């Protein structure tokens, strides 16, 4: 009896969870599957539109013969690359009218004309003309003729639903699209943006974890970069860093730190001398990284502060008794306590930064050496209108992140076992 009841409960549970599973598939899994599907096809924006036969109806009066009227149909295939097959055409005429010298592809019956136009190749166009005559000799009204709309039907292939696949998109991504330059830029941006935000988060958390007047206000102020709208923040940074009218360049010139303004968001490299060595710094990318650090260090600050407040005060009191200094207390007490939080933050921020699009796009648009892989997805898919290439780049990003997560969790798991 208990086994039977258990089976009924399991069956009921599966039935109850089925709508949720279907919803998850529709919202999350189906777009992923569609993206993978498209990445193996040479598809552009123009290929997404399903071809259809179209007809524009123009009605003209014949001044010498009011009992006759001319109808011009401008027929065309809407697609520039695909054929439409078995095209049928139907139009209705007013009563007591009939066509003269009807095309052999058409038949007229019960005030309706039906035509079979066969197959239309890509870019097909034709002007199809009919002379309509009144059978009772009365004048044919143009408005009445125009009131009937022609109907066309045909069959065409949908390139998105076909089973023709290719690896050309991935070949282009890896060998013809500056892939390794984009990859190095993405890793440079992701790594330093992630590490910088965590370091500043640790410093901010350490600062506001102390007791001082206005601590609550300071905590709320530190959250502003993270909660502020990214469009407004990026626009503000562009105004501050503008080489002609920006506040930063004006201050640096007024204090005679620099002689000429620096285009921080529009200059790819800057060369400076360091102990006799000429070093090149990726200026625009570094500026974007500083924006990334400033914008997202509050997230690290929140996580780390929450963990710091859970550290037992007795540990610090014992360290004070032993004569430990601030640096020793940080290395031996604070850092071991927040290591787990930092490791989680690093993984989350690394994944988010690797997929980051809006910050870079709003600041530089991907110019001046700041074109990352997510920016390339946008440029391939919408600027160049190559949807297949854009999908292929996005799949490569997913694969790279899966590889990163595999090694990261493998490393974390090994360290946990050693602990």
Helices and strands as residue ranges (DSSP letters): H 2-24, I 25-29, H 30-39, H 45-48, E 53-61, E 68-77, E 84-92, E 97-100, E 106-109, E 112-120, E 125-134, H 142-146, E 151-155, H 168-175, H 179-208, H 215-222, H 224-227, H 230-241, H 247-254, E 269-274, E 277-282, H 283-308, H 313-321, H 326-329, I 330-334, H 335-354, H 358-363, H 373-378, I 379-383, H 387-418
